[in-house]
């Protein structure tokens, strides 16, 4: 399937071929702008760092290592707390409006994923 339904109207495509590591490197955001605002940086050296914030403060943070295996981003935690505890393990890459992104395996329902569970890459 070349299109995943995000929320009710947004559409993202799951690539047929794996994206390259250099395409995945960057800063990502996931959330609804209210109680969930997750920021994640995937660095070229294979490390990552993230925080889970809201207007009420910081709900968790994480750092560790990541790698791209086919169309799956695999995360190995070196430290996590709060809402980030056991939050990242594997995510499937996708594209939406020309942006690279990913969704956690736990959030996928077949080829569908709720919009606020998608991590989209911020423009450089």
C-alpha positions as a Markdown table, in Angstrom:
| # | Residue | x | y | z |
|---|---|---|---|---|
| 1 | Unk | 0.0 | 0.0 | 0.0 |
| 2 | Unk | 1.5 | 3.3 | -1.0 |
| 3 | Unk | -0.6 | 5.5 | 1.3 |
| 4 | Unk | -1.2 | 5.5 | 5.0 |
| 5 | Unk | -4.2 | 7.3 | 6.4 |
| 6 | Unk | -3.1 | 9.8 | 9.1 |
| 7 | Unk | -5.9 | 11.0 | 11.2 |
| 8 | Unk | -8.9 | 11.6 | 8.9 |
| 9 | Unk | -7.4 | 13.4 | 5.9 |
| 10 | Unk | -3.6 | 13.5 | 5.9 |
| 11 | Unk | -1.7 | 11.0 | 3.9 |
| 12 | Unk | 1.8 | 9.7 | 4.1 |
| 13 | Unk | 3.5 | 7.1 | 1.9 |
| 14 | Unk | 5.6 | 4.2 | 3.3 |
| 15 | Unk | 8.6 | 4.0 | 0.9 |
| 16 | Unk | 9.0 | 0.9 | -1.2 |
| 17 | Unk | 12.8 | 1.1 | -0.9 |
| 18 | Unk | 14.7 | 2.0 | 2.3 |
| 19 | Unk | 15.6 | 5.6 | 2.9 |
| 20 | Unk | 19.3 | 6.4 | 3.2 |
| 21 | Unk | 20.8 | 7.0 | 6.6 |
| 22 | Unk | 21.7 | 10.6 | 5.6 |
| 23 | Unk | 18.0 | 11.2 | 4.8 |
| 24 | Unk | 17.0 | 10.1 | 8.3 |
| 25 | Unk | 19.6 | 12.3 | 10.2 |
| 26 | Unk | 17.9 | 15.4 | 11.7 |
| 27 | Unk | 15.5 | 16.8 | 14.2 |
| 28 | Unk | 12.0 | 15.4 | 14.6 |
| 29 | Unk | 8.8 | 16.4 | 16.3 |
| 30 | Unk | 5.7 | 14.4 | 17.3 |
| 31 | Unk | 2.7 | 15.4 | 19.2 |
| 32 | Unk | -0.6 | 17.2 | 19.3 |
| 33 | Unk | 0.7 | 20.6 | 20.5 |
| 34 | Unk | -1.2 | 20.2 | 23.8 |
| 35 | Unk | -0.2 | 17.5 | 26.3 |
| 36 | Unk | 2.3 | 15.7 | 24.0 |
| 37 | Unk | 5.3 | 17.5 | 22.4 |
| 38 | Unk | 8.1 | 15.0 | 21.7 |
| 39 | Unk | 11.4 | 16.3 | 20.2 |
| 40 | Unk | 14.0 | 13.9 | 18.9 |
| 41 | Unk | 17.4 | 14.5 | 17.3 |
| 42 | Unk | 18.9 | 11.7 | 15.3 |
| 43 | Unk | 22.6 | 12.5 | 14.8 |
| 44 | Unk | 24.9 | 11.4 | 12.0 |
| 45 | Unk | 27.2 | 9.6 | 14.5 |
| 46 | Unk | 24.4 | 7.2 | 15.3 |
| 47 | Unk | 23.4 | 8.9 | 18.6 |
| 48 | Unk | 20.0 | 10.3 | 19.6 |
| 49 | Unk | 18.6 | 12.6 | 22.3 |
| 50 | Unk | 15.0 | 13.6 | 23.0 |
| 51 | Unk | 12.6 | 15.2 | 25.4 |
| 52 | Unk | 8.9 | 15.0 | 26.1 |
| 53 | Unk | 7.5 | 18.4 | 27.0 |
| 54 | Unk | 4.2 | 20.2 | 27.5 |
| 55 | Unk | 3.0 | 23.4 | 29.0 |
| 56 | Unk | 3.2 | 21.7 | 32.3 |
| 57 | Unk | 7.0 | 21.0 | 32.0 |
| 58 | Unk | 9.3 | 18.2 | 31.0 |
| 59 | Unk | 7.8 | 14.7 | 31.2 |
| 60 | Unk | 10.8 | 12.7 | 30.2 |
| 61 | Unk | 14.0 | 12.5 | 28.3 |
| 62 | Unk | 16.1 | 9.9 | 26.5 |
| 63 | Unk | 19.4 | 9.4 | 24.8 |
| 64 | Unk | 21.1 | 6.5 | 23.1 |
| 65 | Unk | 22.1 | 5.0 | 19.8 |
| 66 | Unk | 20.1 | 4.5 | 16.6 |
| 67 | Unk | 20.6 | 2.7 | 13.3 |
| 68 | Unk | 18.7 | 2.2 | 10.1 |
| 69 | Unk | 17.9 | -1.3 | 9.0 |
| 70 | Unk | 16.0 | -1.3 | 5.7 |
| 71 | Unk | 12.9 | 0.9 | 6.4 |
| 72 | Unk | 13.2 | 0.5 | 10.2 |
| 73 | Unk | 14.9 | 2.8 | 12.7 |
| 74 | Unk | 16.2 | 0.8 | 15.7 |
| 75 | Unk | 16.8 | 2.5 | 19.0 |
| 76 | Unk | 19.1 | 1.4 | 21.8 |
| 77 | Unk | 18.6 | 3.4 | 24.9 |
| 78 | Unk | 21.6 | 4.5 | 27.0 |
| 79 | Unk | 19.3 | 6.4 | 29.4 |
| 80 | Unk | 15.7 | 7.4 | 29.7 |
| 81 | Unk | 13.2 | 8.6 | 32.2 |
| 82 | Unk | 9.6 | 9.6 | 32.7 |
| 83 | Unk | 7.3 | 9.2 | 29.6 |
| 84 | Unk | 10.3 | 8.2 | 27.5 |
| 85 | Unk | 10.9 | 5.0 | 29.6 |
| 86 | Unk | 10.5 | 2.1 | 27.2 |
| 87 | Unk | 9.0 | 4.5 | 24.5 |
| 88 | Unk | 11.5 | 4.0 | 21.6 |
| 89 | Unk | 12.5 | 0.6 | 20.3 |
| 90 | Unk | 11.7 | 0.4 | 16.5 |
| 91 | Unk | 10.0 | 2.7 | 14.1 |
| 92 | Unk | 9.1 | 2.4 | 10.4 |
| 93 | Unk | 10.1 | 5.2 | 8.1 |
| 94 | Unk | 7.6 | 7.1 | 6.0 |
| 95 | Unk | 7.3 | 10.2 | 3.8 |
| 96 | Unk | 4.7 | 13.0 | 4.1 |
| 97 | Unk | 4.5 | 16.2 | 2.1 |
| 98 | Unk | 8.1 | 15.6 | 1.0 |
| 99 | Unk | 9.4 | 15.2 | 4.5 |
| 100 | Unk | 11.0 | 12.1 | 6.0 |
| 101 | Unk | 9.4 | 10.7 | 9.1 |
| 102 | Unk | 8.8 | 7.6 | 11.1 |
| 103 | Unk | 6.2 | 6.0 | 13.3 |
| 104 | Unk | 6.8 | 3.6 | 16.2 |
| 105 | Unk | 5.8 | 0.0 | 15.5 |
| 106 | Unk | 3.5 | 0.1 | 18.5 |
| 107 | Unk | 1.5 | 3.0 | 17.0 |
| 108 | Unk | 1.0 | 1.4 | 13.6 |
| 109 | Unk | -2.4 | -0.2 | 12.9 |
| 110 | Unk | -1.7 | -2.0 | 9.6 |
| 111 | Unk | -0.8 | 0.9 | 7.2 |
| 112 | Unk | -2.5 | 3.4 | 9.4 |
| 113 | Unk | -1.2 | 5.6 | 12.2 |
| 114 | Unk | -2.7 | 8.5 | 14.1 |
| 115 | Unk | -1.3 | 11.8 | 13.0 |
| 116 | Unk | 0.0 | 12.9 | 16.5 |
| 117 | Unk | 2.1 | 9.6 | 16.7 |
| 118 | Unk | 4.1 | 10.5 | 13.5 |
| 119 | Unk | 7.6 | 11.9 | 14.0 |
| 120 | Unk | 8.2 | 14.4 | 11.1 |
| 121 | Unk | 11.6 | 15.8 | 10.2 |
| 122 | Unk | 11.9 | 19.5 | 10.7 |
| 123 | Unk | 13.3 | 21.5 | 7.8 |
| 124 | Unk | 17.0 | 22.3 | 8.2 |
